[in-house]
C-alpha cells in the first residue's frame, strides 16, 4: 500500500506544490499561551473535533462496481461498517485542482491515519472512476501497482474501483450529485476529457453523507477532524 501511495502521488506530481508538500501531517498541539496557527494550506484554524456537528446531507447510494482485482461487488460492500471518504476520479485527469488533488489529499489522510491506528481501523478511503471505458481493472492495476493485491479487498485502507459500463455508473453519479460533462470535438467525437467539479464525500456508518469537500475545502486537517467528530458523536450516543 505504501508503494502504491507513493506511485499515486508521483503520478499527481505538480498538482498542489505548496499544499501537498506541507500539509500531510496534522498540526501540532498549540503551546500554552500561544495562539494556534492554521495548518499549511489553510487560512483558518479548523475547529476542534467534537466542538461542532456535521448535519446529514443525503443518503449514500449503492451500485455495482468492479475492484482493481477484477471482482464484481457493490459499493456498499466497501462501506461496510466504516466511516468512508469517497472520491470520484478518472485516471487520465490532468487538472491539478481536480482528480490529482483528490488523490494527493487522500494519500496524506492515509498517512495521518497511520499515526492513529484506532481511528484508521474505522475508516476506509475509496476512489471510484467515472471513466469505465478506459479505467478498466487492468488499467487501474497498472496505475495503482501490483502490490495493491497484497492486502485482502476487505482489509484495504484505500480501494480503487470502477464500473462495468456507463449504465452501471450513472445511477451512482446521479445519487451522489456528481455530474460530469464528456467533452467533444468539432465533429462531435469524445475527446476523453471529462469536465467535473471535484467532490469528496464523507459518509458515516449509517451510510449518510455528512460532508462534501471540494477544491477550496479539501484539506487533510479538516477531514481528520471531521472523522474524529463523527467517532465522538457515535460514542456520545452510546
Backbone bond lengths (Angstrom), bond angles and torsions (degrees), N, CA, C in turn:
res aa  C-N    CA-C-N  psi(-1)  N-CA   C-N-CA  omega(-1)  CA-C   N-CA-C  phi
1 X - - - 1.456 - - 1.516 111.14 -
2 X 1.334 116.34 -36.76 1.457 117.55 -179.70 1.516 111.15 -66.83
3 X 1.363 116.42 -42.05 1.468 117.57 178.23 1.510 110.56 -64.97
4 X 1.329 116.67 -36.01 1.449 120.25 178.51 1.521 110.26 -63.65
5 X 1.317 116.43 -44.11 1.455 119.45 179.13 1.502 111.52 -63.21
6 X 1.349 116.18 -38.77 1.461 119.23 -179.61 1.512 111.14 -64.83
7 X 1.338 116.23 -40.91 1.470 118.34 -179.92 1.512 110.89 -67.87
8 X 1.336 116.75 -33.69 1.462 119.89 179.61 1.511 111.07 -67.11
9 X 1.328 116.54 -42.62 1.461 118.79 179.04 1.525 109.77 -66.35
10 X 1.335 116.54 -37.75 1.459 119.23 178.37 1.516 110.36 -62.13
11 X 1.327 116.74 -40.16 1.457 119.78 179.73 1.519 111.12 -65.46
12 X 1.322 116.50 -26.18 1.458 121.15 179.92 1.516 112.57 -89.33
13 X 1.319 117.32 0.27 1.462 129.41 -170.92 1.517 117.13 -7.11
14 X 1.315 118.88 -72.91 1.468 120.67 -167.72 1.509 113.47 -90.41
15 X 1.322 116.96 19.69 1.451 118.47 -167.39 1.515 115.37 -70.81
16 X 1.287 120.20 -45.25 1.468 119.53 -176.15 1.509 108.92 -145.46
17 X 1.301 115.07 69.00 1.452 124.41 -166.89 1.524 113.99 -42.88
18 X 1.301 117.08 -52.50 1.452 118.60 -177.39 1.519 111.66 -84.46
19 X 1.341 116.92 -48.04 1.454 121.07 -176.94 1.512 112.21 -57.66
20 X 1.315 117.57 -52.27 1.449 120.56 -171.56 1.518 112.30 -73.57
21 X 1.287 117.28 -24.20 1.452 119.09 177.32 1.512 111.57 -77.52
22 X 1.334 116.17 -25.33 1.457 118.50 -168.64 1.512 115.34 -107.41
23 X 1.349 118.64 -23.05 1.459 117.35 -167.17 1.515 113.14 -111.33
24 X 1.313 117.99 26.17 1.447 120.09 -179.92 1.507 113.75 -71.27
25 X 1.327 118.38 -21.71 1.439 120.93 -178.10 1.518 110.47 -111.33
26 X 1.323 115.88 147.89 1.452 119.97 177.59 1.517 109.30 -65.40
27 X 1.344 118.76 146.25 1.449 120.87 -179.02 1.519 111.30 -63.50
28 X 1.331 116.64 147.08 1.452 121.13 179.52 1.521 109.57 -69.61
29 X 1.349 117.29 151.01 1.470 119.67 178.18 1.515 110.52 -58.45
30 X 1.326 117.97 142.77 1.459 120.09 -178.47 1.518 111.50 -66.61
31 X 1.318 115.11 144.94 1.452 120.86 175.64 1.519 108.50 -76.40
32 X 1.335 115.86 142.91 1.461 120.13 -178.31 1.518 110.58 -55.17
33 X 1.327 115.50 130.41 1.459 120.25 177.79 1.508 113.97 84.69
34 X 1.332 117.19 -4.15 1.458 120.61 -179.51 1.530 108.53 -112.33
35 X 1.300 115.92 126.50 1.462 120.09 -179.21 1.523 110.26 -63.44
36 X 1.325 118.16 135.31 1.473 120.09 178.81 1.519 110.78 -64.60
37 X 1.303 115.94 149.91 1.458 121.49 178.73 1.520 109.28 -112.54
38 X 1.311 118.23 150.69 1.462 120.59 179.69 1.526 110.77 -61.85
39 X 1.319 117.49 145.06 1.464 119.40 173.57 1.522 109.75 -64.99
40 X 1.328 118.31 153.56 1.463 120.33 -179.30 1.524 112.10 -53.33
41 X 1.323 114.84 132.37 1.455 120.19 178.96 1.513 114.08 96.47
42 X 1.337 117.72 -8.00 1.456 121.34 177.60 1.524 109.44 -118.61
43 X 1.325 116.09 150.63 1.456 120.94 178.94 1.526 111.81 -99.71
44 X 1.322 117.25 6.16 1.459 120.66 -179.83 1.521 109.24 -145.60
45 X 1.320 115.92 162.75 1.454 121.73 176.06 1.525 108.41 -90.30
46 X 1.319 119.23 118.80 1.466 119.92 -179.29 1.525 110.79 -62.32
47 X 1.332 118.18 144.95 1.469 120.38 177.39 1.520 111.02 -62.77
48 X 1.316 115.89 151.31 1.457 120.96 -178.94 1.518 110.99 -63.38
49 X 1.327 117.58 146.98 1.468 119.62 175.62 1.525 110.97 -56.01
50 X 1.311 116.05 138.24 1.448 120.97 178.72 1.512 115.04 84.55
51 X 1.337 117.54 -9.32 1.468 120.43 179.79 1.527 111.76 -87.64
52 X 1.322 117.49 2.10 1.458 122.21 -178.98 1.519 109.02 -148.22
53 X 1.294 116.51 170.00 1.455 122.53 178.14 1.522 109.76 -118.86
54 X 1.307 114.99 147.50 1.458 121.40 176.36 1.529 108.03 -108.44
55 X 1.314 118.13 110.65 1.470 119.52 -178.59 1.526 111.33 -69.63
56 X 1.318 115.15 155.39 1.457 120.14 174.15 1.528 108.65 -72.66
57 X 1.322 116.03 128.09 1.462 121.43 -177.64 1.526 111.21 -95.88
58 X 1.324 115.90 -46.07 1.456 120.80 -178.59 1.518 107.40 -168.66
59 X 1.319 115.35 169.40 1.454 120.20 174.54 1.531 109.41 -83.36
60 X 1.329 115.96 142.12 1.459 120.12 171.13 1.527 108.59 -70.05
61 X 1.307 116.49 157.38 1.465 120.41 -179.91 1.522 110.14 -120.35
62 X 1.319 115.03 149.59 1.457 121.73 -179.51 1.520 109.64 -94.91
63 X 1.306 116.99 171.04 1.455 121.95 176.83 1.512 110.62 177.66
64 X 1.318 116.01 162.06 1.457 121.84 179.85 1.523 109.78 -77.71
65 X 1.332 116.53 127.88 1.458 122.32 179.86 1.524 109.53 -133.88
66 X 1.337 115.32 170.75 1.460 121.52 179.09 1.519 108.18 -130.74
67 X 1.320 116.78 130.11 1.453 122.49 177.08 1.527 110.01 -75.71
68 X 1.329 115.57 162.55 1.469 119.69 176.51 1.518 111.91 -62.91
69 X 1.340 117.50 -17.62 1.467 119.01 175.68 1.523 111.98 -83.79
70 X 1.352 116.73 1.36 1.455 121.96 176.15 1.509 115.04 89.71
71 X 1.327 117.34 0.95 1.459 120.47 -177.46 1.518 110.73 -86.07
72 X 1.328 116.07 134.02 1.465 121.32 178.05 1.522 109.69 -83.65
73 X 1.317 115.03 129.54 1.460 121.21 177.27 1.522 108.37 -141.70
74 X 1.314 116.57 -169.88 1.451 122.56 172.73 1.521 108.84 -114.96
75 X 1.315 115.59 151.44 1.457 119.94 -178.39 1.522 111.27 -57.04
76 X 1.324 117.52 -38.40 1.458 120.58 -179.24 1.522 112.26 -66.45
77 X 1.346 118.15 -21.25 1.460 119.62 174.02 1.520 110.41 -61.32
78 X 1.319 115.92 -36.10 1.467 120.68 -179.02 1.529 110.88 -76.98
79 X 1.329 116.89 -33.40 1.453 118.97 178.56 1.520 110.51 -65.52
80 X 1.322 116.43 -45.71 1.452 119.57 179.50 1.519 110.69 52.50
81 X 1.345 116.22 -130.35 1.467 120.64 178.29 1.526 110.79 -112.11
82 X 1.328 116.43 30.81 1.464 120.19 -177.30 1.526 111.62 -106.40
83 X 1.313 114.21 163.01 1.459 120.87 165.24 1.522 106.30 -79.23
84 X 1.321 116.59 141.12 1.464 120.30 -170.96 1.525 110.68 -131.87
85 X 1.328 114.66 139.78 1.459 122.26 166.25 1.518 106.30 -110.36
86 X 1.331 116.25 113.46 1.462 123.08 -175.50 1.514 109.58 -112.07
87 X 1.325 116.23 122.61 1.469 120.59 175.67 1.519 109.47 -116.02
88 X 1.331 115.63 148.42 1.459 122.39 173.49 1.520 107.92 -105.04
89 X 1.332 116.85 126.06 1.458 121.88 -173.79 1.520 110.29 -141.60
90 X 1.327 115.44 173.13 1.469 120.27 161.40 1.521 107.80 -143.67
91 X 1.317 115.97 144.95 1.460 121.37 -168.00 1.516 113.20 -66.27
92 X 1.339 118.21 -25.89 1.461 120.63 -177.25 1.528 113.23 -91.59
93 X 1.307 116.98 9.65 1.460 120.58 179.96 1.526 110.27 -65.18
94 X 1.320 116.45 131.09 1.469 121.48 -178.90 1.531 111.99 -113.31
95 X 1.314 117.32 -1.78 1.459 120.21 -179.44 1.522 109.75 -75.26
96 X 1.338 116.65 118.72 1.464 120.39 -176.24 1.520 112.41 -57.90
97 X 1.338 117.19 -33.75 1.455 120.57 -178.79 1.524 111.52 -97.63
98 X 1.322 116.23 20.55 1.451 121.24 177.49 1.519 110.81 -111.59
99 X 1.325 115.90 -125.26 1.461 120.75 -176.44 1.531 113.74 -57.51
100 X 1.353 119.90 -42.36 1.468 118.29 178.00 1.522 113.04 -58.58
101 X 1.325 117.25 -35.39 1.464 120.32 177.80 1.524 110.22 -66.16
102 X 1.330 117.01 -43.48 1.463 120.42 177.45 1.521 110.43 -61.29
103 X 1.332 117.11 -45.68 1.459 120.66 -179.11 1.520 111.86 -61.24
104 X 1.313 116.65 -44.38 1.456 120.42 -178.03 1.526 111.47 -66.56
105 X 1.329 116.68 -39.99 1.460 119.12 178.35 1.521 111.79 -67.08
106 X 1.317 117.99 -39.61 1.455 119.50 176.28 1.518 110.66 -64.22
107 X 1.329 117.28 -36.73 1.461 120.22 177.00 1.525 110.57 -62.30
108 X 1.335 117.30 -40.92 1.460 120.39 179.32 1.527 111.71 -71.58
109 X 1.327 116.81 -35.97 1.458 120.10 175.58 1.524 109.58 -63.42
110 X 1.312 116.50 -41.18 1.466 119.34 177.59 1.527 110.75 -60.92
111 X 1.332 117.27 -40.51 1.456 120.13 176.96 1.524 111.10 -62.27
112 X 1.330 117.09 -41.80 1.458 120.26 177.99 1.532 110.82 -64.73
113 X 1.316 117.26 -36.58 1.457 120.53 177.88 1.523 111.44 -64.98
114 X 1.321 116.71 -32.29 1.465 119.85 178.58 1.525 110.93 -59.47
115 X 1.332 116.44 -29.52 1.465 120.74 -179.61 1.526 111.72 -83.59
116 X 1.331 118.06 -3.62 1.460 122.22 -178.98 1.527 108.05 -136.10
117 X 1.338 117.54 74.90 1.466 120.20 -174.22 1.523 114.08 -57.31
118 X 1.340 117.24 -34.45 1.459 119.24 -179.11 1.522 110.73 -63.20
119 X 1.330 116.55 -42.68 1.466 120.08 176.74 1.518 110.48 -71.19
120 X 1.331 116.78 -42.47 1.463 120.78 -177.13 1.522 112.20 -56.90
121 X 1.331 117.32 -34.72 1.461 120.85 -178.51 1.520 112.29 -67.45
122 X 1.333 116.48 -13.18 1.460 120.82 -177.35 1.526 112.63 -108.06
123 X 1.326 117.41 3.81 1.465 121.31 -171.70 1.521 110.72 -124.11
124 X 1.320 115.79 143.34 1.461 121.30 170.55 1.521 108.96 -132.18
125 X 1.318 115.86 140.96 1.455 123.33 173.50 1.524 108.11 -103.77
126 X 1.317 116.67 135.12 1.462 120.94 -179.79 1.521 109.02 -133.83
127 X 1.321 116.45 132.02 1.461 122.19 171.67 1.521 107.57 -116.20
128 X 1.327 116.01 122.23 1.469 122.26 -177.43 1.517 109.22 -112.60
129 X 1.321 116.66 122.43 1.461 121.32 -179.45 1.522 111.17 -76.49
130 X 1.335 115.42 140.37 1.465 119.08 172.06 1.536 110.40 -110.30
131 X 1.342 116.03 29.91 1.466 122.03 177.44 1.530 108.04 -131.30
132 X 1.350 117.74 65.33 1.467 119.81 -170.69 1.514 114.92 -63.12
133 X 1.336 117.87 -27.51 1.466 118.38 -179.45 1.525 111.72 -65.40
134 X 1.322 117.53 -40.99 1.472 120.50 -178.58 1.520 112.36 -96.10
135 X 1.312 117.00 -34.78 1.465 119.90 -177.76 1.526 109.47 -88.99
136 X 1.324 114.63 66.20 1.459 121.12 175.64 1.526 108.86 -76.18
137 X 1.327 118.24 165.73 1.464 118.88 175.86 1.531 112.41 -54.20
138 X 1.331 116.86 -39.36 1.468 119.59 179.56 1.523 111.46 -63.85
139 X 1.331 116.73 -42.74 1.466 120.15 179.44 1.516 110.65 -65.96
140 X 1.328 116.91 -39.78 1.456 119.86 179.08 1.517 111.55 -65.15
141 X 1.314 115.51 -39.46 1.464 118.51 -179.29 1.520 110.89 -66.69
142 X 1.339 117.12 -37.40 1.467 119.60 175.70 1.526 110.43 -62.82
143 X 1.315 116.08 -40.63 1.462 120.80 -177.88 1.525 111.34 -74.27
144 X 1.317 116.00 -39.16 1.464 121.89 -173.23 1.527 111.48 -82.25
145 X 1.320 117.14 -32.85 1.465 120.65 -179.06 1.519 110.85 106.16
146 X 1.330 115.58 141.41 1.464 120.61 -176.75 1.521 111.97 -62.85
147 X 1.335 117.94 -24.72 1.461 119.98 -179.25 1.526 111.38 -67.27
148 X 1.339 116.99 -10.17 1.462 121.14 174.78 1.521 110.42 -55.98
149 X 1.322 116.67 -32.89 1.459 121.18 -175.88 1.521 112.80 -82.34
150 X 1.331 118.36 -3.37 1.452 120.57 -178.12 1.521 112.26 -68.07
151 X 1.330 116.59 -28.87 1.464 120.44 179.24 1.527 109.56 -100.40
152 X 1.331 118.58 139.75 1.469 120.12 174.99 1.526 110.04 -57.72
153 X 1.325 116.12 147.04 1.462 119.58 -173.86 1.524 111.81 -56.85
154 X 1.345 117.51 -35.28 1.458 119.32 -176.33 1.524 112.84 -82.86
155 X 1.332 116.94 -0.48 1.464 121.09 177.84 1.528 112.08 -109.83
156 X 1.312 116.66 -9.13 1.463 119.42 -176.51 1.509 111.20 -67.37
157 X 1.309 115.52 133.11 1.460 119.80 178.26 1.527 111.06 -75.29
158 X 1.335 116.09 -26.62 1.470 120.10 -178.85 1.521 107.70 -135.95
159 X 1.316 117.12 120.01 1.454 121.91 -177.58 1.520 110.42 -115.42
160 X 1.325 116.10 138.68 1.459 122.41 175.90 1.518 107.89 -113.06
161 X 1.335 116.16 122.10 1.452 120.43 -176.23 1.521 109.71 -131.30
162 X 1.323 114.58 159.68 1.457 122.01 177.31 1.524 107.77 -134.56
163 X 1.318 117.10 -169.33 1.458 121.25 176.34 1.522 109.04 -128.00
164 X 1.318 115.87 164.16 1.463 120.26 -178.38 1.518 111.91 -76.00
165 X 1.325 117.15 -23.83 1.460 120.03 -174.83 1.517 109.85 -162.90
166 X 1.317 115.94 168.06 1.461 120.14 174.47 1.523 110.59 -64.84
167 X 1.324 116.50 -30.44 1.462 119.88 179.73 1.523 110.82 -63.77
168 X 1.342 117.49 -37.81 1.462 120.68 176.44 1.519 111.21 -73.92
169 X 1.322 116.02 -33.15 1.461 120.99 -176.32 1.522 113.15 -72.96
170 X 1.324 116.80 -42.03 1.466 120.29 -168.34 1.527 114.37 -57.58
171 X 1.351 119.56 -43.25 1.471 117.66 179.14 1.527 113.20 -61.79
172 X 1.332 117.12 -30.96 1.467 120.18 178.10 1.520 109.60 -69.67
173 X 1.347 116.12 -46.24 1.461 119.63 178.45 1.527 110.77 -60.31
174 X 1.332 116.43 -44.63 1.464 120.44 -179.19 1.523 110.70 -62.99
175 X 1.325 116.27 -42.23 1.452 120.50 -176.64 1.521 113.00 -64.75
176 X 1.323 116.33 -34.80 1.460 120.62 179.42 1.528 112.53 -91.81
177 X 1.317 117.40 -9.66 1.459 119.70 -177.10 1.515 112.46 72.40
178 X 1.341 116.69 30.86 1.457 121.54 177.00 1.524 107.72 -98.49
179 X 1.327 116.09 96.63 1.460 120.36 -175.14 1.520 110.57 -96.14
180 X 1.326 115.41 143.29 1.458 121.38 179.00 1.522 108.85 -131.76
181 X 1.327 115.41 155.44 1.465 122.11 175.80 1.515 107.50 -123.95
182 X 1.313 116.77 122.65 1.458 121.57 178.90 1.527 108.26 -87.39
183 X 1.316 116.01 110.40 1.457 120.38 -175.29 1.522 110.77 -69.11
184 X 1.343 115.89 146.43 1.463 121.61 179.50 1.526 109.40 -128.46
185 X 1.330 116.02 156.41 1.455 120.23 178.19 1.528 110.12 -89.08
186 X 1.325 116.72 -171.41 1.462 120.71 -176.20 1.522 112.40 -64.54
187 X 1.317 117.36 -23.06 1.464 121.08 178.14 1.529 112.33 -89.76
188 X 1.338 116.16 2.85 1.453 119.74 179.69 1.508 114.02 81.93
189 X 1.334 117.42 10.82 1.465 120.71 179.03 1.517 110.19 -90.05
190 X 1.314 116.74 141.43 1.460 120.75 -179.88 1.525 110.21 -66.07
191 X 1.335 115.39 133.83 1.463 120.79 -179.60 1.522 112.27 -86.38
192 X 1.307 117.19 -16.47 1.463 121.15 -174.75 1.514 113.21 96.65
193 X 1.344 116.94 -13.01 1.462 120.41 175.99 1.520 109.70 -81.85
194 X 1.317 116.45 135.21 1.456 121.69 -178.74 1.518 108.87 -120.51
195 X 1.318 116.34 115.44 1.458 120.88 177.71 1.526 108.91 -83.99
196 X 1.328 116.05 134.63 1.459 119.79 -178.68 1.517 109.30 -161.41
197 X 1.312 115.76 161.36 1.459 122.24 173.18 1.516 107.41 -95.66
198 X 1.328 116.34 127.69 1.462 120.28 179.32 1.523 110.61 -62.10
199 X 1.329 115.81 126.39 1.463 121.15 176.23 1.524 109.33 -139.55
200 X 1.324 115.73 134.52 1.455 122.61 171.13 1.526 106.37 -125.29
201 X 1.327 116.71 127.60 1.452 122.30 -172.55 1.526 110.75 -104.52
202 X 1.325 116.21 130.49 1.461 122.35 173.35 1.524 107.47 -95.32
203 X 1.336 115.83 120.69 1.461 121.99 -175.07 1.525 109.14 -119.89
204 X 1.335 116.55 133.18 1.461 119.40 -178.95 1.528 111.02 -89.24
205 X 1.327 115.96 -176.51 1.470 120.49 -176.71 1.524 112.53 -67.98
206 X 1.332 116.18 -21.66 1.463 120.16 178.35 1.526 111.37 -86.57
207 X 1.333 115.54 6.91 1.466 122.48 179.44 1.523 111.70 63.39
208 X 1.323 113.70 41.27 1.454 121.96 173.79 1.523 108.82 -113.13
209 X 1.332 116.82 137.27 1.457 121.33 176.91 1.524 108.18 -76.59
210 X 1.348 115.90 126.94 1.460 120.42 -176.20 1.525 112.91 -113.18
211 X 1.320 117.21 -15.13 1.459 120.66 173.73 1.520 108.54 -159.49
212 X 1.310 116.06 154.83 1.466 122.50 176.07 1.518 107.02 -132.15
213 X 1.330 116.49 116.52 1.461 121.66 -177.96 1.525 109.20 -98.16
214 X 1.325 116.02 135.15 1.450 121.16 172.97 1.524 108.59 -120.17
215 X 1.316 117.06 -169.20 1.459 121.52 -168.88 1.526 113.73 -51.22
216 X 1.331 117.97 -52.14 1.461 120.44 -174.00 1.515 112.98 -79.33
217 X 1.332 117.56 -8.13 1.453 121.18 -173.90 1.523 112.25 -117.13
218 X 1.326 116.97 -5.24 1.463 121.01 -178.29 1.515 109.20 -85.04
219 X 1.318 116.75 109.44 1.460 122.13 -177.50 1.522 107.77 -151.23
220 X 1.336 118.47 137.33 1.470 120.46 -178.01 1.519 113.71 -55.66
221 X 1.348 118.11 -40.27 1.461 120.23 -177.63 1.522 111.33 -63.36
222 X 1.327 117.46 -39.29 1.459 121.18 179.24 1.522 110.29 -67.93
223 X 1.318 116.93 -46.77 1.464 120.44 -178.60 1.527 111.34 -63.37
224 X 1.324 117.56 -41.75 1.460 120.61 179.44 1.527 110.63 -64.37
225 X 1.331 117.69 -42.36 1.461 120.08 177.82 1.525 111.28 -63.87
226 X 1.336 116.32 -37.97 1.462 119.80 178.82 1.529 111.03 -65.96
227 X 1.329 116.79 -41.55 1.465 120.00 177.88 1.519 110.56 -61.30
228 X 1.323 116.81 -45.12 1.471 120.12 179.56 1.524 110.96 -65.60
229 X 1.321 117.04 -34.18 1.461 120.51 177.20 1.525 111.23 -63.70
230 X 1.330 117.00 -41.54 1.459 119.64 177.75 1.520 111.56 -64.98
231 X 1.333 117.03 -39.85 1.469 120.58 177.77 1.529 110.29 -62.29
232 X 1.323 116.87 -44.59 1.467 121.33 179.71 1.525 111.08 -64.49
233 X 1.322 116.16 -39.31 1.471 120.61 178.04 1.521 111.10 -61.18
234 X 1.316 115.50 -43.31 1.461 119.44 179.70 1.525 110.54 -65.91
235 X 1.332 117.24 -39.44 1.460 120.54 179.01 1.532 111.08 -63.43
236 X 1.322 117.16 -36.70 1.459 120.65 177.88 1.514 112.02 -64.52
237 X 1.313 116.43 -34.73 1.463 119.95 -179.81 1.520 111.20 -73.38
238 X 1.360 114.44 -18.75 1.463 119.16 179.99 1.504 112.35 75.30
